[in-house]
Amino acid sequence: MAGSGSEPSPPEGLLAELYDELRALAALHMKGERAGHVLEPTALVHEAFLRMQGRGVMGVTSRTHFMALASKTMRRVLVDHARARDADKRGGGATHVTVGAESAITEDRAESVLAVEAALEKLAIEDRRAERIVEMKFYAGMTEAEIADVLHLSERSVRKQWAFARAWLGRELQAEGAG
């Protein structure tokens, strides 16, 4: 952000200031999407920003918090697109999904996105903090230190919650694939 001792930048200022980082984050989210996807990273950035403004969540004061919110919103945009695309095609076939710090969702991306989203929704019911850690680490590529800062936790707590969330999601996704 502009000056550490100054007022937080207005939302448009944040967009301009962090645009390159937001595009890189969008490209990370788009990695593995099918060829010819309706959204390109630039469009994903703009769609996410418009949604963030529309929901009135622009009162963030730190760059890390803003990026976490942007990542979550980008994920929601892609999930909404996947749901719309697959509205007629829901059903059969297990999808292999790997959850890890450097992994990307593989195989049929739309089905994988929806499977992970369903599992994350269940995880949020079980443990909201673990779900937020997954969002920040897996989707935003944030470090444990950055996550700890946003959530006001110790890095050790973040590591423990991440380990729990990975195991929980692995079991959930495996059960869905078998079901």
C-alpha positions in Angstrom: 0.0 0.0 0.0 1.1 3.6 -0.6 2.3 4.8 2.8 2.3 2.8 5.9 1.5 5.8 8.1 -1.1 7.3 5.8 -4.8 6.7 5.4 -5.6 3.4 3.6 -5.9 3.8 -0.1 -9.5 4.0 -1.5 -10.6 0.8 -3.3 -9.7 2.3 -6.8 -6.3 3.2 -5.4 -5.8 -0.4 -4.1 -6.8 -1.8 -7.5 -4.2 0.4 -9.3 -1.6 -0.2 -6.7 -2.0 -4.0 -6.7 -3.1 -4.5 -10.3 -0.1 -6.6 -11.3 -0.3 -8.7 -8.2 -4.0 -9.2 -8.8 -3.4 -10.3 -12.4 -0.8 -12.8 -11.2 -3.3 -14.1 -8.6 -6.0 -14.3 -11.3 -3.5 -16.2 -13.6 -2.9 -18.6 -10.7 -6.6 -19.2 -10.3 -7.0 -19.7 -14.1 -4.1 -22.2 -14.3 -5.6 -25.4 -15.5 -8.9 -23.9 -16.8 -10.1 -25.3 -20.1 -8.8 -23.6 -23.3 -11.2 -20.9 -24.4 -12.6 -20.2 -21.0 -14.9 -17.1 -21.1 -12.7 -15.3 -18.5 -9.1 -14.3 -18.9 -7.1 -13.1 -15.9 -7.8 -9.5 -16.6 -11.6 -10.1 -16.8 -11.3 -12.2 -13.6 -9.6 -9.3 -11.8 -12.3 -6.9 -12.9 -15.2 -9.2 -12.2 -13.9 -9.9 -8.7 -13.3 -6.2 -8.0 -16.8 -5.3 -9.1 -18.2 -8.0 -6.8 -16.1 -6.8 -3.9 -17.3 -3.3 -4.4 -20.9 -4.5 -4.7 -20.7 -6.3 -1.4 -19.3 -3.4 0.5 -16.2 -5.3 1.6 -13.8 -2.7 0.5 -13.0 -1.4 4.0 -9.8 -3.4 4.3 -6.7 -1.7 5.7 -3.9 -4.1 4.7 -2.6 -5.3 1.4 -2.6 -8.9 2.7 -6.2 -8.8 3.8 -7.2 -7.2 0.5 -5.4 -9.9 -1.5 -7.1 -12.7 0.6 -10.5 -11.1 -0.1 -9.7 -10.8 -3.8 -8.6 -14.4 -4.0 -11.8 -15.6 -2.3 -13.9 -13.5 -4.7 -12.0 -14.8 -7.7 -12.6 -18.3 -6.5 -16.4 -17.5 -6.2 -16.4 -16.1 -9.7 -14.8 -19.2 -11.2 -17.2 -21.5 -9.2 -20.2 -19.5 -10.4 -18.9 -19.9 -14.0 -18.3 -23.6 -13.5 -21.8 -24.1 -12.0 -23.4 -22.3 -14.9 -21.4 -24.3 -17.4 -22.2 -27.6 -15.8 -25.8 -27.0 -14.9 -26.8 -29.6 -17.5 -24.0 -32.0 -17.0 -24.0 -32.8 -13.3 -23.3 -36.4 -12.4 -21.1 -39.5 -12.7 -17.5 -40.1 -12.7 -15.0 -39.6 -9.9 -12.6 -36.7 -10.3 -9.1 -36.8 -8.9 -8.2 -33.7 -7.0 -4.9 -33.0 -5.2 -4.9 -30.5 -2.4 -1.4 -29.2 -1.6 0.6 -26.0 -1.3 1.8 -26.1 -4.9 -0.9 -28.2 -6.5 -3.4 -27.2 -9.1 -6.8 -28.7 -9.5 -6.5 -31.2 -12.4 -8.5 -33.2 -14.9 -11.9 -31.7 -15.8 -11.5 -28.4 -14.2 -15.2 -27.5 -13.9 -16.0 -30.7 -12.1 -13.0 -30.4 -9.9 -13.8 -26.8 -9.0 -17.3 -27.8 -8.0 -16.1 -30.9 -6.0 -13.6 -28.8 -4.1 -16.2 -26.0 -3.6 -18.7 -28.5 -2.1 -16.0 -29.9 0.2 -14.9 -26.4 1.3 -18.6 -25.6 2.1 -18.8 -28.7 4.3 -15.4 -27.8 5.9 -16.7 -24.3 6.7 -19.5 -25.9 8.7 -17.1 -28.1 10.5 -14.3 -25.5 11.0 -14.6 -22.0 9.5 -11.0 -21.1 10.3 -9.6 -24.2 8.6 -11.7 -23.3 5.5 -10.3 -19.8 5.5 -6.8 -21.1 5.8 -7.3 -23.4 2.8 -8.6 -20.4 0.8 -5.7 -18.2 1.7 -3.0 -20.9 1.2 -4.4 -22.9 -1.7 -6.1 -20.2 -3.7 -4.2 -17.1 -2.8 -0.8 -18.7 -2.4 -0.3 -16.9 0.9 2.5 -17.9 3.3 1.8 -19.2 6.8 3.1 -15.9 8.2 0.7 -13.9 6.0 -2.2 -16.1 7.0 -1.3 -15.8 10.6 -1.2 -12.0 10.3 -4.6 -11.8 8.6 -6.3 -14.2 11.1 -4.4 -13.0 14.1 -3.0 -16.5 14.9 0.4 -17.9 15.5 2.2 -19.6 12.5 2.1 -22.8 14.5 -1.7 -22.6 14.7 -1.9 -22.0 11.0 0.3 -25.0 10.3 -1.8 -27.3 12.5 -5.1 -26.0 11.0 -3.6 -26.5 7.4 -2.7 -30.1 8.2 -6.1 -30.7 9.6 -7.8 -29.1 6.6 -5.7 -31.1 4.1 -6.5 -34.4 5.8 -10.2 -33.5 6.1 -10.5 -32.4 2.5 -8.6 -35.5 1.3 -11.1 -37.7 3.1 -14.1 -35.7 1.9 -13.0 -35.7 -1.8 -12.1 -39.3 -1.7 -15.6 -40.2 -0.2 -17.3 -38.1 -2.9 -15.3 -39.8 -5.7 -16.3 -43.2 -4.3 -20.0 -42.2 -3.8 
